[in-house]
Amino acid sequence: MLDALTLAAGLAALALAAWCGFAFARDEPTKDWHFIGMAVVAVLALVQLAVGVVRLSGGEKPAQGTAIFVAYLLGAAAAVPAAGFMSLAERTRWGSATVAAGAVILAVLEVRLYDIWGG
């Protein structure tokens, strides 16, 4: 995996979590700007998914197993979009909390992906 991409995705996820957590604290729902931030984070996760698949197809193997690595890659790619869709259903401050939680989950998944690959 690309360490810089993993770091960028994790830090972007933490920034999104802080931003949406701040909106939650101010009693605000997710707004258009939050969805733009979610899109940026989701694109980073999708790029990481593509890089992971390319590396696996090139013959490289993660240190802790391919199946778990692929499962974490798919989970990382789905975490923020799933939270974004759930926040659309909950148009209160709890929608912002949902996105913040999804972003924290993505950051944790990034750390785990780094460990699984052998970092």
C-alpha positions as CSV (number, residue, x, y, z in Angstrom):
1,M,0.0,0.0,0.0
2,L,1.0,3.6,-0.3
3,D,1.8,4.9,3.1
4,A,1.2,8.5,2.0
5,L,-2.3,7.7,0.7
6,T,-3.2,5.8,3.9
7,L,-2.0,8.8,6.0
8,A,-3.9,11.3,3.8
9,A,-7.1,9.3,4.0
10,G,-6.9,8.9,7.7
11,L,-6.1,12.5,8.4
12,A,-8.9,13.7,6.0
13,A,-11.3,11.4,7.8
14,L,-10.3,12.8,11.2
15,A,-10.7,16.3,9.8
16,L,-14.2,15.4,8.6
17,A,-15.0,13.9,12.0
18,A,-14.0,17.1,13.8
19,W,-15.9,19.3,11.3
20,C,-19.1,17.3,11.6
21,G,-18.6,16.9,15.4
22,F,-18.4,20.7,15.6
23,A,-21.7,20.9,13.6
24,F,-23.2,18.4,16.0
25,A,-22.1,20.6,18.9
26,R,-23.7,23.6,17.3
27,D,-27.0,21.7,16.8
28,E,-26.7,21.7,13.0
29,P,-27.6,19.0,10.4
30,T,-25.2,18.1,7.7
31,K,-25.0,20.7,5.0
32,D,-23.8,20.8,1.4
33,W,-20.3,21.7,2.5
34,H,-20.2,18.6,4.6
35,F,-21.2,16.5,1.7
36,I,-18.3,18.0,-0.4
37,G,-16.0,17.0,2.5
38,M,-17.5,13.5,2.5
39,A,-16.9,13.3,-1.3
40,V,-13.2,14.2,-0.9
41,V,-12.7,11.6,1.8
42,A,-14.7,9.0,-0.1
43,V,-12.6,9.6,-3.2
44,L,-9.4,9.0,-1.2
45,A,-10.8,5.7,0.1
46,L,-11.8,4.7,-3.4
47,V,-8.3,5.5,-4.7
48,Q,-6.9,3.4,-1.9
49,L,-9.3,0.6,-2.9
50,A,-8.0,0.8,-6.5
51,V,-4.4,0.9,-5.4
52,G,-4.9,-2.1,-3.2
53,V,-6.6,-4.2,-5.9
54,V,-3.8,-3.3,-8.4
55,R,-1.2,-4.3,-5.9
56,L,-2.9,-7.6,-5.1
57,S,-3.3,-8.3,-8.8
58,G,0.4,-7.6,-9.3
59,G,1.3,-10.4,-7.0
60,E,2.0,-8.5,-3.8
61,K,0.6,-10.0,-0.6
62,P,-0.4,-8.4,2.7
63,A,1.4,-9.7,5.7
64,Q,-1.8,-10.8,7.6
65,G,-3.8,-12.3,4.8
66,T,-5.5,-11.3,1.6
67,A,-9.1,-12.0,2.6
68,I,-9.0,-9.7,5.7
69,F,-7.2,-7.0,3.7
70,V,-9.9,-7.0,1.0
71,A,-12.6,-6.9,3.6
72,Y,-11.0,-3.9,5.3
73,L,-10.5,-2.2,1.9
74,L,-14.2,-2.6,1.1
75,G,-15.3,-1.5,4.6
76,A,-13.1,1.6,4.3
77,A,-14.5,2.5,0.9
78,A,-18.1,2.1,2.2
79,A,-17.8,3.8,5.7
80,V,-18.2,7.5,4.8
81,P,-20.7,7.0,1.9
82,A,-22.9,4.9,4.2
83,A,-22.8,7.5,7.0
84,G,-23.6,10.2,4.4
85,F,-26.7,8.3,3.3
86,M,-27.8,7.8,6.8
87,S,-27.3,11.5,7.6
88,L,-29.7,12.3,4.7
89,A,-32.4,10.3,6.5
90,E,-31.8,12.1,9.8
91,R,-31.8,15.8,9.0
92,T,-31.1,16.9,12.5
93,R,-27.9,17.3,14.5
94,W,-27.8,13.5,14.8
95,G,-27.0,13.4,11.0
96,S,-23.8,15.3,11.7
97,A,-23.0,12.9,14.6
98,T,-23.5,10.0,12.2
99,V,-21.1,11.3,9.7
100,A,-18.6,12.1,12.5
101,A,-18.8,8.5,13.7
102,G,-18.4,7.1,10.2
103,A,-15.3,9.3,9.6
104,V,-13.8,8.1,12.9
105,I,-14.5,4.5,11.8
106,L,-12.7,5.2,8.6
107,A,-9.7,6.6,10.4
108,V,-9.5,3.4,12.5
109,L,-9.8,1.2,9.4
110,E,-6.9,3.1,7.8
111,V,-4.7,2.3,10.8
112,R,-5.8,-1.3,10.6
113,L,-5.1,-1.5,6.8
114,Y,-1.6,-0.2,7.4
115,D,-1.0,-2.9,10.0
116,I,-2.5,-5.7,7.8
117,W,-0.4,-4.8,4.8
118,G,2.7,-5.0,7.0
119,G,3.5,-1.4,7.9
